[in-house]
Amino acid sequence: MKYASVFYTLLALFVLSVIPRFSHAQQIDSMINVYGERFPQEKVHIHFDKAVYNPGETIWYKAYLFSGLLPSAISHNFYTELIDPSTGKVLQRKITPIFEGTTAGNFDLPLALSNTNIIFKAYTTWMLNFDTAFVYSKNIRIVNKNTAADKTPADNKTSLKFFPEGGDMVAELSNPVAFKAVDRYGFPVGVKGVVKNAKGVEVASFSSLHDGMGKFELEPAANTTYYAEWKDEKGKSYKTDLPAVKPSGALLQMIGSEKLQSFIIKRSTTAPPALQRLYLVGNMYQQVVYKATINLSSNFMTSGTIPLSELPSGILELTLFNANWQPLAERIVFINKEDYVFDAVINPLTRNTNKRGKNVITVEVPDTLRSNLSLSITDAAVADKGEDNIISRLLLSGDIRGYVHEPSYYFNVVDDSTRYYLDLVMLTNGWRRFKWEDLAAGKLPVIKYPRDNYLALKGEVLGMPASQIPAGSSINAFMESKDSSRQFFSLPLDGRGQFKEEGLIFFDTVKVYYQFNKDKRMTERAVVNFNNGTWRGLSTLPLDSAWRIPVPLDTQALNRSRYMAAEAERVRPELDKRIKTLEAVTVKARQRSTKDLMDEKYARGLFAGGDAISFDMVNDPFAQSAQNIFTFLQGRVAGLQVNMNGANGPTLTWRQSNTSLFLDEMPVDASMIQNLPVSDIAYVKAFRPPFFGASGGGSGGAIAIYTRKGNDAKPNTSVPGGMEKNQLAGYASLKQFYAPDYTKESDLFEVSDVRTTLYWLPYILTDKSSRRHTITFYNNDVTKRIKIIMEGMNEEGRLVRIERLIEQ
């Protein structure tokens, strides 16, 4: 069984084992499970190629989407935006398809960009149904040759907040009080001070231990107030009030260790009946994992333990309710069992930091499980500093509100100190995925944006009443891409004159030719409004104070970025001139195979390259004699089993699993291509298992069939005359990362190489038959310290983050 499946099975058993028998079912805990089953949450991590960019450069990114413990299978469309933080204007927006919980893309920054920072926002429409505080947002630093060094503003005051454990200070009950000190931008500041009562008597002292955080013990008296006198690390004095003291109530305290979580519950000695019978509920990943009844009718305090053996790593939320199921206290704790990683290795075979030096590395995953990785290789001075990474984002910072300073710190080395410091983060940040009053009332969230299914060809007939549309009418449509390839659709009209075909994948813009099947003259009286079914979003977003938080740069990164920006500006005229010259001359180079040319012409995204056996059908004289594509493939692909006598037509299997079929990169079944003339086929790729572009991970591999287009195509007369035409936008076009090969010759190589991203590979796919990949890249003209970062996940939801440094 898979890792996550085991967890959920044990989870159910664990809940049953710790839940005492209740006289009646409770609404809240059952509703938590309903939310988890019907409204699972998604969270996003983005792997960028680097941390700092110059105007004119490209932002490369790979997105990982999780739901619970597994790669998300909820959404299929991924939205990314670049936002001007000073105006909230969306400068660029792109939509990319999600496969197996991942997607990748890029943004080209304008040369004239004057911003010193820009906001990168990423989300799915499913995420917009819930608390948008958990939508991914990152402030990216932009540096040009004139960018000034960072200066601390004169009004950068320190603020201090206090957080009683569980939420409240209750009279006569001793309780830890955590605190957090930050500057105006939310960055941590060291502080120390004392707590005094209303009479000015000192009752406690405190001093920050880590990133402006710490805690102290306080037993507040009834009918009194408390304040703190303190100084920040610069010696400036402040005075801050503590939260008000409640005359009565209940407290929840947590004491954790590596293998056990203990709790202490206290109530006021003169508690009303509603505080004498309490309920404690714990949930993880939107599933109830602990529940207990607390009887405090004869005692004012009790304790208990929560075993951790059957729980995974992550945030455990514990909520204390009174007898009427009204929340009294809440506490989140982090369980770190270090069970969330899988092994992967980066081995540098050839290291060379000289000018344009050749480097060779291997990436190896010893496990047989399928994994999906991304790799960035950059100048170390501008590389991602690892302040937040795929592990810390998906386990910590993506699950709590507020800014966490350098969250990856808590996972680099797990010892008693980091566990204690991480608990301070839990005490000083919010979580609260649920509104308890809604759950108590049985209220479900309003789903404004249902789950999507890639792109659509949808729309409605306008300009005539739906009653005048003949019964059984449909629209016949041809969708033509820029490479002249076409797809045909028959789109039935419903009673409102609307139509929809979902599950489509197409890029850039396409032309749509259409006509009505019943009465072709209807095009003279009606207009058909087409759209691709995606969310159009807002052109301007409300300003967010978090957008104004600067991205601090150390001197090395700032100087390197300014130097690279100046050098890029210096060489750009010469590079442009050589590019124009190359357009007018013939460049001699090693002749590429026809299969390479066909792959470049036809395959896109996950279908480009890959572990595949290719067939050039245009230049294969034997291909034309085949009865159909299935008889052609028989015996030509080792391991692929083709059965022509299946009950529902031909069937294909590979490694005992069904093989996925694609026609022009659209999923199809065998019956749709069985009668496709081989003479209409230009190119075929047989992808060895697994193929991540297929539904379910492609455990049986995939066959991608491409129909002829461009110079390969016969004169196309399939579109009838008189059809109406429309245009439709598809996914953002995929851009290939440029990596020079200095073993070849090119006039372009005579210009200085000042790239800071030396190599970017968003997809490295491994499985039991393909565990090792070799990657070759070349240094630029100036870098002496090269940083390699690899992130990824496997099919069980385990994660990996590896950093390597190549230097002289």
Secondary structure as GFF3:
##gff-version 3
##sequence-region A 1 808
A	DSSP	alpha_helix	3	18	.	.	.	ID=ss1
A	DSSP	alpha_helix	27	38	.	.	.	ID=ss2
A	DSSP	beta_strand	43	48	.	.	.	ID=ss3
A	DSSP	beta_strand	52	53	.	.	.	ID=ss4
A	DSSP	beta_strand	58	67	.	.	.	ID=ss5
A	DSSP	beta_strand	70	71	.	.	.	ID=ss6
A	DSSP	beta_strand	77	83	.	.	.	ID=ss7
A	DSSP	beta_strand	90	97	.	.	.	ID=ss8
A	DSSP	beta_strand	102	108	.	.	.	ID=ss9
A	DSSP	beta_strand	117	123	.	.	.	ID=ss10
A	DSSP	three_ten_helix	127	129	.	.	.	ID=ss11
A	DSSP	three_ten_helix	132	134	.	.	.	ID=ss12
A	DSSP	beta_strand	136	142	.	.	.	ID=ss13
A	DSSP	beta_strand	159	164	.	.	.	ID=ss14
A	DSSP	beta_strand	169	170	.	.	.	ID=ss15
A	DSSP	beta_strand	175	182	.	.	.	ID=ss16
A	DSSP	beta_strand	191	197	.	.	.	ID=ss17
A	DSSP	beta_strand	202	207	.	.	.	ID=ss18
A	DSSP	beta_strand	213	218	.	.	.	ID=ss19
A	DSSP	beta_strand	226	232	.	.	.	ID=ss20
A	DSSP	beta_strand	237	241	.	.	.	ID=ss21
A	DSSP	beta_strand	245	246	.	.	.	ID=ss22
A	DSSP	beta_strand	250	256	.	.	.	ID=ss23
A	DSSP	beta_strand	260	267	.	.	.	ID=ss24
A	DSSP	three_ten_helix	273	275	.	.	.	ID=ss25
A	DSSP	beta_strand	277	284	.	.	.	ID=ss26
A	DSSP	beta_strand	287	295	.	.	.	ID=ss27
A	DSSP	beta_strand	301	307	.	.	.	ID=ss28
A	DSSP	beta_strand	314	321	.	.	.	ID=ss29
A	DSSP	beta_strand	327	335	.	.	.	ID=ss30
A	DSSP	beta_strand	345	350	.	.	.	ID=ss31
A	DSSP	beta_strand	358	364	.	.	.	ID=ss32
A	DSSP	beta_strand	371	379	.	.	.	ID=ss33
A	DSSP	three_ten_helix	380	382	.	.	.	ID=ss34
A	DSSP	alpha_helix	390	392	.	.	.	ID=ss35
A	DSSP	pi_helix	393	397	.	.	.	ID=ss36
A	DSSP	alpha_helix	409	412	.	.	.	ID=ss37
A	DSSP	alpha_helix	416	428	.	.	.	ID=ss38
A	DSSP	alpha_helix	436	440	.	.	.	ID=ss39
A	DSSP	beta_strand	455	462	.	.	.	ID=ss40
A	DSSP	three_ten_helix	466	468	.	.	.	ID=ss41
A	DSSP	beta_strand	474	480	.	.	.	ID=ss42
A	DSSP	beta_strand	486	492	.	.	.	ID=ss43
A	DSSP	beta_strand	498	504	.	.	.	ID=ss44
A	DSSP	beta_strand	509	516	.	.	.	ID=ss45
A	DSSP	three_ten_helix	520	524	.	.	.	ID=ss46
A	DSSP	beta_strand	527	531	.	.	.	ID=ss47
A	DSSP	three_ten_helix	545	548	.	.	.	ID=ss48
A	DSSP	alpha_helix	555	583	.	.	.	ID=ss49
A	DSSP	alpha_helix	594	602	.	.	.	ID=ss50
A	DSSP	three_ten_helix	605	607	.	.	.	ID=ss51
A	DSSP	beta_strand	612	616	.	.	.	ID=ss52
A	DSSP	three_ten_helix	623	625	.	.	.	ID=ss53
A	DSSP	alpha_helix	629	633	.	.	.	ID=ss54
A	DSSP	beta_strand	640	643	.	.	.	ID=ss55
A	DSSP	beta_strand	651	654	.	.	.	ID=ss56
A	DSSP	beta_strand	657	658	.	.	.	ID=ss57
A	DSSP	beta_strand	660	663	.	.	.	ID=ss58
A	DSSP	beta_strand	666	668	.	.	.	ID=ss59
A	DSSP	alpha_helix	670	673	.	.	.	ID=ss60
A	DSSP	three_ten_helix	678	680	.	.	.	ID=ss61
A	DSSP	beta_strand	681	687	.	.	.	ID=ss62
A	DSSP	three_ten_helix	695	697	.	.	.	ID=ss63
A	DSSP	beta_strand	702	707	.	.	.	ID=ss64
A	DSSP	three_ten_helix	710	712	.	.	.	ID=ss65
A	DSSP	beta_strand	724	729	.	.	.	ID=ss66
A	DSSP	three_ten_helix	747	750	.	.	.	ID=ss67
A	DSSP	beta_strand	757	766	.	.	.	ID=ss68
A	DSSP	beta_strand	772	778	.	.	.	ID=ss69
A	DSSP	beta_strand	785	794	.	.	.	ID=ss70
A	DSSP	beta_strand	799	807	.	.	.	ID=ss71
###
